[in-house]
Amino acid sequence: MMPELIAPSITPEQMTLNIVGEEGMTFVVEVRTNLLGGAWTPVYTNTISGGSGSFEDNDLGSLPSRFYRIIQY
């Protein structure tokens, strides 16, 4: 099972990504500011515990747009 994004929570200042996956699976959250191109930058690495994990981005106000992807590490 690959990590899966469920029910993101968004406010003007913060976004929380909720991730589900297999116990012990390590995942990486990567971001970029242009959907059409550019490099993905890893910003967070964590391990699934209890079937889920999360990532909080507190920098929403600093960029006009931000795109995310979650990959298994």
C-alpha positions in Angstrom: 0.0 0.0 0.0 1.4 3.4 -1.0 0.9 6.4 1.3 -2.5 8.1 0.6 -3.6 11.6 1.3 -6.9 12.0 3.0 -8.9 15.0 4.2 -6.5 17.9 4.1 -7.4 20.7 6.5 -6.8 24.2 5.3 -7.0 27.7 7.0 -5.5 31.0 5.6 -2.4 30.4 7.7 -1.9 26.6 7.7 -2.6 23.4 5.9 -2.5 20.0 7.4 -2.0 16.9 5.2 -3.3 13.7 6.8 -1.6 10.6 5.4 -2.6 6.9 5.8 -0.4 3.9 5.0 1.1 0.7 6.4 2.5 0.7 9.9 6.2 1.6 9.8 6.1 3.0 6.2 8.3 6.1 5.8 6.9 8.8 3.6 8.3 12.1 2.3 6.3 15.3 1.6 7.7 17.3 -1.3 6.6 20.7 -2.5 7.1 23.1 -5.4 5.7 26.4 -6.4 5.0 25.7 -10.1 2.7 22.9 -11.1 4.0 22.9 -14.7 7.6 22.3 -13.8 10.5 22.8 -11.5 12.2 20.6 -9.0 10.3 18.9 -6.1 11.8 19.9 -2.8 11.6 17.5 0.2 10.3 19.3 3.2 9.3 16.6 5.7 10.0 12.9 6.3 8.1 10.8 8.8 7.0 7.2 9.6 3.5 5.9 9.7 2.5 5.1 13.3 -1.0 3.7 14.2 -1.9 3.7 10.5 -1.5 7.4 9.9 0.7 10.4 9.9 0.4 14.1 9.2 2.3 17.2 8.0 1.6 20.8 8.9 2.6 23.6 6.5 2.7 26.9 8.3 4.2 28.9 5.4 1.0 29.3 3.3 1.1 33.1 3.4 4.7 33.4 2.2 4.0 32.1 -1.4 1.3 32.7 -4.0 0.9 28.9 -4.6 2.3 25.6 -3.4 1.9 22.1 -4.7 2.4 18.9 -2.7 3.1 15.3 -3.3 3.7 12.4 -1.0 6.0 9.5 -1.8 7.1 6.4 -0.1 10.7 6.5 1.0 
